[in-house]
Amino acid sequence: MATMTSIPLPSSSSSLHLNTYSSLPTLFPKHTCDHSPCCFRSSRLRLASKTVPRGLRIRNAATKPAKSPAEEDWKIKREYLLQKKVRSVDVKEALRLQKENNFVILDVRPEADFKEAHPPGAINVQIYRLIKEWTAWDIARRAAFAFFGIFSGTEENPEFIQSVESKLDKNAKIIVACSSGGTMKPSQNLPEGQQSRSLIAAYLLVLNGYANVFYLEGGLYKWFKEELPSVSEE
């Protein structure tokens, strides 16, 4: 009577993979492969790459959109503003320049704040507007803008430059104003100054060809604190 010889099965799934791949000499020639895990991985990648049609490029679905100019790092914006000789103007000097030298105060705060109170003759073009979308990316942008003291639920106004250009030509003498003002002056706590909406707006203006751009030192908070003239549209 014939006896049956039992064939031992692999003790683990990894052993099964090893035996399976070792039976493919064309993929793993003896002089190039020692059956190490890294060799298995690279060969699987080569196999997978052969299934992708030529000319088809795979992109990462999680790639973030490119930064807009307003979202550039503050260090980059500051260096460019200094290069273009953008400087601050005190509130009283700003009032004098507005009255005597045809300077325009460009108020970049939200429209509601502008209507509540603003310097006489000021022009309002909000640099941030209410966010309309609630995607994960928009929520992340809210958090980023909040870091700069920008009101919750707002985003960059994509029509900012277009709106400014409809009201002011490139030779206009502009004093950009927001609530706080920001600063480019270094200090012990802020070695690169402090970014603000007016400085972001100033950066966008000089980036788009405006040559005479200043920003209001201390912002409109200081303007109202000094009890300088203001008007309301409410």
NUTIDREN-489224 format. One record per atom (N, C-alpha, C, O): x, y, z. Coordinates in steps of 0.2 Angstrom, whole numbers, plus 2048, in hexadecimal, padded with zeros to 3 digits. Layout:
// NUTIDREN-489224
XYZ
...
This chain:
// NUTIDREN-489224
8047FA800
800800800
804806800
809807804
80380B7FB
8078117FB
806815801
801816804
80C818803
80B81D809
80B824806
80E826801
808828809
80782F807
80C83480C
80C833812
810837808
81583C80B
81184380C
80F846808
811845813
80E84C814
813851812
819851814
81085680F
81485C80D
813862813
80D864813
818864816
81786981B
815870818
818872813
81087381B
80D879818
81187F81C
81487E821
812885819
81688A81C
81288C822
80C88C823
81688E827
81489082E
81189682E
80D898833
81289B829
80F8A282A
80E8A4822
8108A181E
80A8A9822
8088AC81B
80E8AF818
80F8AF812
8138B281C
8198B4819
81D8AF816
8208B0811
81D8A9819
8218A3816
81E8A280F
8218A080A
8178A280F
8138A0809
8158A5803
8168A37FE
8168AC805
8188B1800
81F8AF7FE
8208B07F8
8238AD802
82A8AC800
82B8A67FB
82E8A77F6
8278A17FD
82789B7F8
82489D7F1
82689B7EC
81F8A17F1
81B8A37EB
8208A77E7
8218A67E1
8238AD7EA
8288B17E6
82E8AD7E4
8318AF7DF
8318A87E8
8378A57E6
8368A17E0
83B89E7DD
83089F7DE
82E89B7D9
82E89F7D2
82C89C7CD
8308A67D3
8308AA7CD
8378AC7CB
8388B27CD
83B8A87C8
8428AA7C7
8438B07C2
8488B37C3
83E8B17BE
83F8B77B9
83E8BD7BD
8418C27BB
83A8BD7C3
83A8C37C7
83F8C47CC
8418CA7CD
8428BF7CE
8478BF7D4
84D8BB7D2
84D8B57D5
8518BC7CD
8578B87CC
85B8B87D2
85C8BC7D6
85F8B27D2
8638B17D8
8688B67D9
86A8B77DF
86B8B97D4
8718BD7D5
86E8C47D7
8738C87D8
8688C67D7
8668CC7D9
8618CC7DF
8608D27E1
85F8C77E1
85A8C77E6
85B8C27EB
85D8BC7EA
85B8C47F2
85C8C07F7
8568BE7FB
8568BC801
8508BF7F8
84A8BE7FB
8488C2801
8458C0806
84C8C8802
84B8CD807
8448D0806
8428D1801
8418D380C
83B8D780B
83B8DC806
8368DE803
8418E0806
8418E6802
8418E47FB
83F8E87F7
8448DE7F9
8448DC7F2
83D8DA7F0
83B8DC7EA
8398D77F5
8328D67F3
82E8DC7F2
82A8DD7ED
82F8E27F6
82C8E87F5
82D8EB7EE
8298ED7EB
8348EB7ED
8368EF7E7
8338EB7E1
8318EE7DC
8338E57E1
8308E17DB
8298E27DA
8268E27D5
8258E27E0
81E8E47E0
81D8EB7DD
8188EB7D9
8218EF7DE
8208F67DC
8218F67D4
81E8F97D0
8268F27D2
8278F27CB
8218EE7C7
8208F17C2
81F8E97CA
8198E67C7
8138EB7C7
80F8EB7C2
8128EF7CC
80C8F47CD
80D8F97C7
8088FB7C4
8148FB7C6
8159017C2
8138FF7BA
8129037B6
8148F87B9
8128F67B2
80B8F67B1
8098F67AB
8078F77B6
7FF8F77B5
7FD8FE7B3
7F78FF7B1
8019037B4
7FF90A7B3
80090C7AC
80690B7A9
7FB90E7A8
7FC9107A1
8019157A0
80191A7A4
80591579B
80A919799
807920798
801921795
80A92579B
80792C79A
80292E7A0
8019347A0
8009297A4
7FC92B7AA
80092C7B0
8049287B2
7FF9327B3
8039357B8
7FE9347BF
7F99377BF
8009317C4
7FC9307CA
7FE9367CE
8049377D0
7F993A7D1
7FA93F7D5
7F793E7DC
7F393A7DD
7FA9417E1
7F89407E8
7F29447E9
7F294A7E8
7EC9417EB
7E69447EC
7E69497F1
7E294D7F2
7EB9487F6
7EB94D7FC
7EF9537FB
7F0956800
7F29547F5
7F695A7F4
7F29607F5
7ED9617F3
7F69657F9
7F296B7FB
7F39707F5
7F896F7F1
7EE9747F4
7EE9797EF
7F497E7F0
7F797F7F6
7F79817EB
7FD9857EC
7FB98B7F0
7F598D7F0
80098E7F4
7FE9947F8
7FD99A7F3
80099B7EE
7F899E7F5
7F79A47F2
7FC9A97F4
7FF9A87F9
7FD9AF7F1
8029B47F3
8009B67FA
8059B77FE
7FA9B77FC
7F89B9803
7FA9B4808
7FB9B680E
7FB9AE806
7FC9A880B
8049A780B
8069A280F
8089AB808
80F9AA808
8119AB80F
80E9AE813
8179A8811
81A9A9817
81B9B0819
81D9B4814
81A9B281F
81B9B9821
8229BB81F
8239C181D
8279B7820
82E9B981F
82F9BB818
8339C0816
82C9B8813
82C9B980C
8299C080B
82C9C4807
8239C180D
81F9C780C
8239CD80F
8249D280C
8269CC815
8299D2819
82F9D4815
8319DA814
8339CF812
8399D180E
8379D5808
83B9D9806
8329D3805
8309D67FF
82D9DD800
82E9E27FD
82A9DE806
8279E5808
82D9E9809
82D9EF808
8329E780D
8389EB80E
83C9ED808
83E9F2807
83C9E8803
83F9E97FD
83C9EF7F9
83F9F37F6
8359EF7F9
8319F47F6
8309FA7FA
82C9FF7F8
8349FB800
834A01804
82DA03806
82BA08807
8299FE808
8229FF80B
823A00812
8269FD816
821A06815
822A0881C
81BA0A81F
816A0B81C
81CA0B825
816A0C829
815A1482A
819A18829
80EA1682B
80DA1D82C
808A1D832
804A1A833
80AA22837
806A2383D
7FFA2683B
7FFA29836
7FBA2583F
7F4A2783E
7F3A2E83D
7EFA30838
7F6A32840
7F6A3A83F
7F9A3C839
7F6A40835
7FFA39837
802A3A831
7FDA3882B
7FDA3B826
7FAA3282C
7F6A2F827
7F0A34826
7EEA35820
7EDA3782B
7E8A3C82A
7EAA42826
7E7A45822
7F0A44828
7F3A4A824
7F4A4981D
7F3A4D819
7F7A4381C
7F9A41815
7F2A40811
7F2A4280B
7EDA3E814
7E7A3D810
7E4A4480F
7E1A45809
7E4A49813
7E2A4F812
7E6A5380D
7E3A57809
7ECA5380E
7F1A5880A
7F4A55804
7F6A58800
7F5A4E804
7F9A4B7FE
7F5A467FA
7F8A427F7
7EFA467FB
7EAA417F7
7ECA3A7F8
7EBA367F4
7EEA387FE
7EFA31800
7E8A2E801
7E3A31803
7E7A287FF
7E1A24800
7E2A1F806
7E7A1B806
7DDA1F80A
7DDA1A80F
7D9A1480D
7D3A1480C
7DDA0E80C
7D9A0880A
7D8A03810
7DDA00812
7D2A03812
7D09FF817
7CE9F8815
7C99F7811
7D29F3817
7D19EC815
7CE9E881A
7CE9E2819
7CA9EB81F
7C69E7824
7C09E4820
7BE9E781B
7BD9E0824
7B69DE821
7B19E3820
7B29E8824
7AD9E381B
7A89E881A
7A49EA820
7A39F0820
7A29E6824
79E9E782A
7A29EC82F
79F9F1831
7A89EB830
7AC9EF834
7AD9F6831
7AD9FB834
7AE9F682A
7AF9FD827
7A9A01828
7A9A07829
7A39FE827
79DA02827
79BA0482E
798A0982F
79EA00833
79DA0383A
7A1A0983C
79EA0D83F
7A7A09839
7ABA1083A
7B1A0F836
7B4A0A836
7B3A15833
7B9A1582F
7BBA1C82E
7B7A2182F
7C1A1E82C
7C4A2482A
7C0A27825
7BEA24820
7BEA2E825
7BAA3181F
7BEA30819
7C5A31819
7BBA2F813
7BEA2E80D
7C2A2780C
7C5A26806
7C2A23811
7C5A1D810
7C2A1880B
7BCA1980A
7C5A14808
7C2A0F803
7C3A08806
7C8A06809
7BEA04805
7BE9FE808
7BE9F8803
7BA9F87FE
7C39F4803
7C49EE7FF
7C69E9804
7CC9E8806
7C19E4806
7C39DF80B
7C89DA808
7C79D7803
7CD9D980C
7D29D480A
7D09CD80B
7D29C8808
7CC9CC810
7C99C6812
7C19C6812
7BE9CB813
7BE9C1810
7B79C180F
7B49BA813
7B89B6815
7AE9BA814
7AB9B4817
7AC9AE813
7AB9AE80D
7AE9A9816
7B09A2813
7A999F811
7A499F815
7A999D80A
7A299A808
7A2993808
79D990808
7A8990808
7A8988808
7AB98680F
7AE989813
7A997F810
7AB97C817
7AE976815
7AD971819
7B3975810
7B796F80F
7BC96F815
7BD974818
7C0969815
7C596981A
7CB96E819
7CD97081E
7CC96F813
7D1974811
7CF97B813
7D397F816
7C997D812
7C6983814
7C698481C
7C898A81E
7C597F81F
7C597F827
7CC980829
7CE98482E
7D197D826
7D897E827
7DA985826
7DE98882A
7D8988821
7D998F81F
7D7994824
7DA999826
7D1992827
7CE99682C
7D3996832
7D499C835
7D5991834
7DA99083A
7E0994838
7E399883D
7E3994832
7E9997830
7E899F831
7EC9A3833
7E29A182E
7E19A882E
7DF9AB835
7E19B1837
7DC9A7839
7DB9A9840
7E19AA844
7E19AE848
7E79A7842
7ED9A8845
7EF9B0844
7F39B2848
7ED9B383F
7EF9BA83D
7EA9BF840
7EA9C583E
7E59BC844
7E09C1847
7DA9C2842
7D79C7843
7DA9BE83D
7D59C0838
7CE9BC83A
7CE9B783D
7C99C0839
7C29BE83C
7C19B783A
7C29B4835
7BE9B383F
7BC9AC83E
7B79AC838
7B29B0837
7B89A6834
7B39A582E
7B59AA828
7B09AA824
7BB9AC827
7BC9B0821
7C29AD81E
7C69A9820
7C39AF817
7C89AC813
7CA9B280F
7C79B780E
7D09B180B
7D39B6807
7CE9B7801
7CA9B37FE
7CD9BE800
7C99C07FB
7CC9C07F4
7D19C47F3
7CA9BB7F0
7CE9BA7E9
7CD9C07E4
7D19C17E0
7C89C57E6
7C79CB7E2
7CA9D17E5
7C99D77E2
7CF9D07EA
7D19D67ED
7D59DB7E8
7D39E17E8
7DA9D87E4
7DE9DD7E0
7D99DF7DA
7DA9E57D9
7D59DB7D8
7D09DE7D2
7CC9E37D5
7CB9E87D1
7CA9E37DB
7C59E87DE
7C99EF7DF
7C79F47DE
7D09EE7E2
7D49F47E3
7D59F77DC
7D59FD7DC
7D79F37D7
7D89F67D0
7D29FA7CD
7D39FE7C9
7CC9F87CF
7C69FB7CD
7C5A027D0
7C2A067CE
7C9A037D6
7C8A097D9
7CEA0E7DA
7CEA147DA
7D4A0B7D9
7DAA0F7DA
7DFA0C7D4
7E0A067D3
7E2A117D1
7E7A107CC
7EEA0E7CF
7EFA0F7D5
7F3A0C7CB
7F9A097CE
7FEA0F7D1
802A0D7D5
7FCA157CF
800A1B7D2
7FDA1E7D8
800A237DB
7F7A1B7DA
7F4A1E7E0
7F9A1D7E7
7FCA187E7
7F8A227EB
7FCA227F1
7F7A1F7F7
7F2A227F9
7F9A197F9
7F4A157FD
7F7A14804
7FDA12805
7F3A15809
7F4A13810
7F0A0D811
7EAA0E812
7F2A07812
7EEA01814
7EDA0181B
7F1A0281F
7E6A0081D
7E5A00824
7E09FA825
7DC9F8822
7E29F782B
7DE9F182E
7DC9F3835
7DE9F8837
7DA9EE839
7D99EF840
7DF9F0844
7DF9F5848
7E49EC844
7EA9EC848
7F09EF845
7F49F2849
7F19EF83E
7F69F283B
7FC9EE83A
7FF9EE834
7FE9EA83F
8049E683E
80B9EA83E
80A9F083E
8109E783D
8179EA83D
81C9E6839
81C9E083A
8219EA836
8279E6833
82D9E7838
8329E5836
82C9EB83D
8319ED841
8339E7846
82E9E5849
8399E5846
83B9E084B
83B9E2852
83C9E7854
8399DD856
83A9DE85D
83C9D8861
83D9D385D
83D9D8867
8409D286B
83B9CC86A
83D9C7869
8359CE86B
8309C886A
82E9C6863
82C9C1862
82E9CB85F
82C9CA858
8329CD853
8329D2851
8379C8852
83D9CA84F
83C9CC847
8409CF844
8369C9845
8349CB83E
82E9CF83D
82B9CF838
82C9D2843
8269D6843
8209D2843
8209CC846
81A9D5842
8149D1842
8109D283C
80E9D883A
80E9CD839
8099CD833
8029D0835
8009CF83B
7FF9D3830
7F89D6831
7F59D682A
7F89D5825
7EE9D782B
7EB9D8824
7ED9DD820
7ED9DD81A
7EF9E3823
7F19E981F
7F89E781C
7F99E9816
7FC9E381F
8039E281C
8029DC817
8059DC812
7FD9D8818
7FC9D3812
7F99D780C
7FB9D5807
7F49DB80D
7F29DF808
7F79E3804
7F79E47FE
7FC9E6808
8019EA806
8059E6801
8089E87FC
8079E0803
80B9DB7FF
8079DA7F9
80B9DA7F4
8019D87F9
7FD9D77F3
7FD9DD7EE
7FE9DC7E8
7FD9E37F1
7FD9E97ED
8049EA7E9
8049EB7E3
8099EA7ED
8109EB7EA
8119E57E5
8159E67E0
80F9DF7E6
8109DA7E2
80C9DB7DB
80E9D87D6
8079DF7DB
8039E07D5
8049E77D2
8009E97CF
80A9EA7D4
80C9F07D0
80A9F67D4
80C9FC7D1
8089F77DA
8069FD7DD
80D9FF7E0
8109FC7E4
80FA067DF
815A087E1
815A0C7E7
81BA0D7EA
810A0F7E9
810A147EF
80BA117F4
805A137F5
80EA0C7F8
80AA087FD
80DA09804
813A08805
809A0B808
80AA0C80F
805A08814
800A06811
807A0781A
802A0481E
801A08825
806A0B827
7FBA07828
7F9A0C82D
7FCA08834
7FAA03836
801A0C837
804A0A83D
7FFA0A843
7FBA0F844
7FEA04846
7F9A0384C
7F2A02849
7EEA0184D
7F1A02843
7EBA01840
7E5A05842
7E6A0B845
7DFA04840
7D9A08841
7D7A08848
7D4A0C84B
7DAA0384C
7D9A03853
7DCA0A856
7D9A0D85A
7E2A0B854
7E5A11857
7E2A17854
7E2A1D857
7E0A1784E
7DCA1D84B
7D6A1F84F
7D5A25851
7D2A1A851
7CCA1B855
7CEA1D85C
7CBA2185F
7D3A1A85F
7D6A1C865
7D8A23866
7D7A2686B
7DBA26860
7DEA2D860
7D8A3185F
7D9A3785F
7D2A2F85E
7CCA3385D
7CCA37856
7CAA3D856
7CFA34851
7D0A3784B
7C9A37847
7C5A32849
7C8A3B842
7C1A3B83F
7BFA3483C
7C3A3083A
7B9A3283D
7B6A2C83B
7AFA2D839
7ACA3183C
7ADA29834
7A6A29832
7A3A22832
7A7A1D832
79CA21832
799A1B832
794A1B82D
791A2082B
793A1582A
78EA14825
787A10827
783A0E823
787A1082E
781A0C831
77CA11834
777A0F836
